Amino acid sequence: MYFRETGQPNPGLVSNGTGGTPGLIVSGVAGKRIVICDILSENNGSLGTASAGTSTFAYVVSGSINLTSPISIAKGESVYANSSAGDVTITYYLED
């Protein structure tokens, strides 16, 4: 629970990838949820929990998105970007 203890995301939990099919950015972990703190996107697009960024939970714009409130994903779910998002980098932490 690094984020809760310090108020800062764990710098070791950064993942990047390219949107598309499948467009996997962060692979889910059984019994843990991914909590996204920051998003950096090359283009406008969306993030979702299914391949190619379907099951959308967030729309992203080109550039850096410093979230004022983290986005929590359901336990065991992965994070994907759709093809229009281009290259995406996410800062996140894992929570029980």
MOVENPE-V713348 format. One line per field, one symbol per residue. ss: DSSP state (A for helix, B for strand, O for the rest). burial: + if it has 9 or more other ideal C-beta (glycine too) atoms within 8 Angstrom, else -. A space follows every 50 residues. Layout:
# MOVENPE-V713348
ss = ???
burial = ???
This chain:
# MOVENPE-V713348
ss = OAAAAAOOOOOOOBBBBBOOOOOBBBOOOOOOBBBBBBBBBOOOBBBBBB AAABBBBBBBOOBBBBBBBBBBOOOOOOBBBOAAAOBBBBBBBBBO
burial = -++-----+---+++-+-++--++++-+---++++++++++--++++++- ++++-+-+-+----+-+---+-+--++++++++++++++++++++-
